[in-house]
């Protein structure tokens, strides 16, 4: 049987209809879930880095990156409203291009989500230690240093991952409540920064040198900030735990992208309006700008909000990785043990993913390993856009809660934009990606091909 065998839509809908999970998510829960994934280290770190690369013209960088991601988001919205499955990209590709491609994308996404969760946990650890230092409490250096550098490991990062894992293991109702509270804190500090910072804006910082590095600088920053949008696709992994997913998921994806793009642009306008863009290469640009104008107390509140808010990013990415792992295993492409659920109707693999993420965050130098998520997302977005075109040709009468306008031209533009973005990926990242693909192929031919439900 061909490795390109495809799964039927009927079988996917049948799996989803078994209600293995408890549907509790509504549109607003999904919007907060998406914001939790997108507005994290992106708005706290990448806004400053991108502003230092493009100057005030960084707003166009966010618009360009946002356009590419919004086009992909429209495609995700249509497919999620047509096939409400927790497998997201993996499931869509299983129907459109075949098993081995779907499996490899699912395999790369699982690795990407785990590594992203670990990376965000590392970022959280830095903010947490800085916050404690501001309160006069110091974490011993050895408990913040990796073993290869003579320490015991990044203990705060390891502990926060295990805490998030515990929350996820308690079920969607509990985890969504905690996530909503964390996202509310995150959105609150962003709004606080915008309001306070607006009083210190000097318009001459925008007008004197609006695009200091020209179009090339704008495009370089666009490549940087593209990765700030990663996470909206995680919304579609909650399809089987959503009430009325055909309508709720498309609405949530579109609202999330609009809100996040607006926040990114407003924050960049404030950053580049308050201080010269050349000062914005710091890792904590929001706090730096507030301290520069003497708002130290507000800067402290922003740091506290960052500690709370980054936890929502860890939760969102871990959740997505767990759900994709469960769905791949349900199709027989990973061991059957990964399909078990606990008494709270949560995949038992939650603790496996959590412990793996904790070990990565606590003991290993991640470096460019985390860029695996970037390659996975760009390829996934392009393939999902392609899948939308295939679905419209092959299943024109299939019930949809949302349709992509301008079919097939908008998905085609999306594909071109994402293929162009692949040129920004470093050689080292491509090598890591190829190694991970080879590992996945070995598992596929040794185990998955023989155990697939389609055999």
Secondary structure as the mmCIF struct_conf table of DSSP 4:
data_model
#
loop_
_struct_conf.conf_type_id
_struct_conf.id
_struct_conf.beg_label_comp_id
_struct_conf.beg_label_asym_id
_struct_conf.beg_label_seq_id
_struct_conf.end_label_comp_id
_struct_conf.end_label_asym_id
_struct_conf.end_label_seq_id
TURN_TY1_P TURN_TY1_P1 UNK A 3 UNK A 4
HELX_RH_AL_P HELX_RH_AL_P1 UNK A 9 UNK A 17
TURN_TY1_P TURN_TY1_P2 UNK A 18 UNK A 18
BEND BEND1 UNK A 21 UNK A 21
STRN STRN1 UNK A 25 UNK A 25
HELX_RH_AL_P HELX_RH_AL_P2 UNK A 27 UNK A 38
BEND BEND2 UNK A 39 UNK A 40
HELX_RH_AL_P HELX_RH_AL_P3 UNK A 41 UNK A 41
HELX_RH_PI_P HELX_RH_PI_P1 UNK A 42 UNK A 46
HELX_RH_AL_P HELX_RH_AL_P4 UNK A 47 UNK A 54
HELX_RH_3T_P HELX_RH_3T_P1 UNK A 55 UNK A 57
HELX_RH_AL_P HELX_RH_AL_P5 UNK A 58 UNK A 82
BEND BEND3 UNK A 83 UNK A 83
TURN_TY1_P TURN_TY1_P3 UNK A 86 UNK A 88
HELX_RH_AL_P HELX_RH_AL_P6 UNK A 89 UNK A 96
TURN_TY1_P TURN_TY1_P4 UNK A 97 UNK A 97
HELX_RH_AL_P HELX_RH_AL_P7 UNK A 99 UNK A 134
TURN_TY1_P TURN_TY1_P5 UNK A 135 UNK A 136
HELX_RH_3T_P HELX_RH_3T_P2 UNK A 141 UNK A 143
TURN_TY1_P TURN_TY1_P6 UNK A 144 UNK A 144
BEND BEND4 UNK A 145 UNK A 145
HELX_RH_3T_P HELX_RH_3T_P3 UNK A 147 UNK A 149
TURN_TY1_P TURN_TY1_P7 UNK A 150 UNK A 150
BEND BEND5 UNK A 151 UNK A 152
HELX_RH_AL_P HELX_RH_AL_P8 UNK A 155 UNK A 169
TURN_TY1_P TURN_TY1_P8 UNK A 170 UNK A 170
HELX_RH_AL_P HELX_RH_AL_P9 UNK A 172 UNK A 198
TURN_TY1_P TURN_TY1_P9 UNK A 199 UNK A 200
TURN_TY1_P TURN_TY1_P10 UNK A 203 UNK A 203
HELX_RH_AL_P HELX_RH_AL_P10 UNK A 204 UNK A 207
TURN_TY1_P TURN_TY1_P11 UNK A 208 UNK A 213
HELX_RH_AL_P HELX_RH_AL_P11 UNK A 214 UNK A 226
HELX_RH_3T_P HELX_RH_3T_P4 UNK A 227 UNK A 229
TURN_TY1_P TURN_TY1_P12 UNK A 230 UNK A 231
HELX_RH_3T_P HELX_RH_3T_P5 UNK A 232 UNK A 241
STRN STRN2 UNK A 242 UNK A 242
TURN_TY1_P TURN_TY1_P13 UNK A 243 UNK A 244
HELX_RH_AL_P HELX_RH_AL_P12 UNK A 245 UNK A 274
BEND BEND6 UNK A 275 UNK A 275
HELX_RH_3T_P HELX_RH_3T_P6 UNK A 277 UNK A 279
BEND BEND7 UNK A 282 UNK A 282
TURN_TY1_P TURN_TY1_P14 UNK A 283 UNK A 284
HELX_RH_AL_P HELX_RH_AL_P13 UNK A 285 UNK A 292
TURN_TY1_P TURN_TY1_P15 UNK A 293 UNK A 294
HELX_RH_AL_P HELX_RH_AL_P14 UNK A 296 UNK A 330
TURN_TY1_P TURN_TY1_P16 UNK A 331 UNK A 332
BEND BEND8 UNK A 333 UNK A 334
HELX_RH_3T_P HELX_RH_3T_P7 UNK A 336 UNK A 339
STRN STRN3 UNK A 341 UNK A 341
TURN_TY1_P TURN_TY1_P17 UNK A 343 UNK A 344
BEND BEND9 UNK A 345 UNK A 345
STRN STRN4 UNK A 347 UNK A 347
TURN_TY1_P TURN_TY1_P18 UNK A 348 UNK A 348
HELX_RH_AL_P HELX_RH_AL_P15 UNK A 349 UNK A 363
BEND BEND10 UNK A 364 UNK A 364
HELX_RH_3T_P HELX_RH_3T_P8 UNK A 367 UNK A 371
HELX_RH_AL_P HELX_RH_AL_P16 UNK A 372 UNK A 394
TURN_TY1_P TURN_TY1_P19 UNK A 396 UNK A 397
BEND BEND11 UNK A 398 UNK A 398
BEND BEND12 UNK A 401 UNK A 401
TURN_TY1_P TURN_TY1_P20 UNK A 405 UNK A 408
HELX_RH_AL_P HELX_RH_AL_P17 UNK A 409 UNK A 421
HELX_RH_3T_P HELX_RH_3T_P9 UNK A 422 UNK A 424
BEND BEND13 UNK A 425 UNK A 425
HELX_RH_AL_P HELX_RH_AL_P18 UNK A 427 UNK A 443
HELX_RH_PI_P HELX_RH_PI_P2 UNK A 444 UNK A 448
HELX_RH_AL_P HELX_RH_AL_P19 UNK A 449 UNK A 451
TURN_TY1_P TURN_TY1_P21 UNK A 453 UNK A 454
#
